[in-house]
Amino acid sequence: MINDIQTVDIFGATKIGLEEENNILRTRINEVIAERDDLEGQLRMLQGNFRGGGERLLGGKMGFEWKVKAPEWLIKGVVPSVGTYNLFGASGAGKSFAAINIALSVATGRNFAGLPVKKGRVAYVVTEGREFFCNRCAGWAQHYGFNVNDPAFNERFMINGLDGQVKLDDPVKLNMLLEMWRPYRPNLIIIDTFTQVLTGSENNQEDVMKIIEAMQQIAKELDCVVIVLDHTGKIDVVTAKGSGAKKDGVDGMLRLTGSIQAGAVFLEASKVRDGGHFEKLVFKPVVVKVKDPKTGNVLLDNFDDPVTTIVLDVATAETIADTVAASTSKKLNKPQRDFIKLLGSGKHMDDEAWDVWKRGNIWDEDKSKSANSKAATRFIDKLGCGAERSLGLIYVADDGGDYTHRARPSGCRYE
């Protein structure tokens, strides 16, 4: 009897244990099936991304839907409506003049080098050279037929003269700037220059990233684009000076080559995160006698000489060829002049350029295209530093595809 009871108890317990295990297994099986369905859905979505989407995916249970967005521009193809940009160039390349051109084109809605512009409010942070900044702005307005005393002009252009007092990597000072700008609602903020709003070192990645993050915060909170001006290195003139975090952290890099002294300034994109790279823009420096906006009289210094400033006006390839020809004692034949015009207009060494180069009687049929590119380099070197600067040349690509110049010709200084 005792054995029977024990047996019943044992089998009853076993039965109950099996049912519990079955329930646990069924629950786990259902969980695995749900996980499988979820993973299959994710896989279909990833496959759809690689194959460009499809009806099955668009109508599937994942609810996936492509969202495309056209870029919005302040200056078509050059400056977007939102983002962070670095405008850099060597000393004498005309960074401040180029930035003023960008700023006042947006403030007035005037075309920029022939490109359409969306009119908007601009805040310009001046940290160095503030005493002559107004002269430059007045010269630009005067050259293009605007009056700086016009309320509509002033309404869309705010000058913040900080003289290095405010650092963007200081959270308290950054919030002060944000509070000042919020009621103004700027579409474009230009900071001149990077080093003046940095507490640490521009060679230190962490220090640089603090400025980049501050720029990103400004752009996000104010829904605007922030452009900071920067220098190139003394040796490496291809990119901005200091830590590579500058290039990695911003949405775009705008590079200035040539120089005010050489008579030609070039603007090109060295990095664009969204949108296409624009053709190299060519500007010629124009000397303007600054007039008093109130009286209309030319300003005179204490020696009664007129006060002048520079305005960057759009140039043509013909203008650049004239500048190069005037900068060298070498006499240029027509094919050589045509070749310089191609370089001056931002052309690469394409078939057209090579054809012109051949007709210039400098092409060596027994040598490679790369070797002939180096010959082109030597040709420009022989013209002298003035021609080198007038063409805004920086480097020669290893494959000979781009005619520009990395090494400095003897006697040429870029810093």
TAJO-V70967 format. One record per pair of residues at least 6 apart in sequence whose C-alpha atoms are under 6 Angstrom apart, sorted by the first residue. I is the first residue (numbers start at 1). J is the second residue. Records with the same first field share a line. If there is no record, write none. Layout:
I: J  J
This chain:
58: 64  65
72: 80  81
73: 79  80  81
74: 80  81  117  118
75: 117
76: 115  116
81: 224  225
82: 224  225
83: 219  225
84: 225  226  227  250  251
85: 227  250  251  252  253
86: 227  228  229  253
87: 229  254  255
88: 229  230  231  240  255
89: 231  232  255  256
90: 231  232
91: 415
92: 259
93: 257  258  259  260
106: 119  120
107: 119  120  121  156
109: 117  118  119
111: 117
113: 314
120: 187
121: 156  186  187
122: 156  157  186  188  189
123: 158  159  189
124: 159  160  189  190
125: 160  190  191  192
126: 160  161  192
127: 162  163  164  192
128: 163
136: 309
139: 290
140: 311
164: 196
167: 197  198
168: 174  197  211
169: 210  211
187: 224
188: 224  225
189: 226
190: 226  227  228
191: 228
192: 229
193: 229  230
194: 228  229  230
200: 207
202: 208  242
203: 242  243
205: 243  245
219: 225
231: 240  241
232: 239  240  241
233: 241
234: 415
251: 273
252: 271  272
253: 269  270  271
254: 268  269  270
255: 267  268
256: 266  267
257: 265  266  392
258: 264  265  266  389  390  392
259: 265
262: 386  389  390
263: 284  285
264: 283  284  390
265: 282  283
266: 281  282
267: 280  281
268: 280
269: 277
280: 346
282: 315
283: 312  313  314  315
284: 312  313  315
285: 311  312
286: 310  311
287: 309  310
288: 308  309
289: 307  308
290: 298  299  307  308
291: 297  298  299
299: 306  307
300: 306  307
317: 341  344  345
320: 344
321: 340  341
324: 387
327: 386  387
328: 383
335: 356  359  360
336: 360
339: 356
344: 391
348: 402
349: 401  402
370: 399  400
373: 400
385: 412
393: 404  405
394: 404  405  406
395: 404  405  406
396: 403  404  405
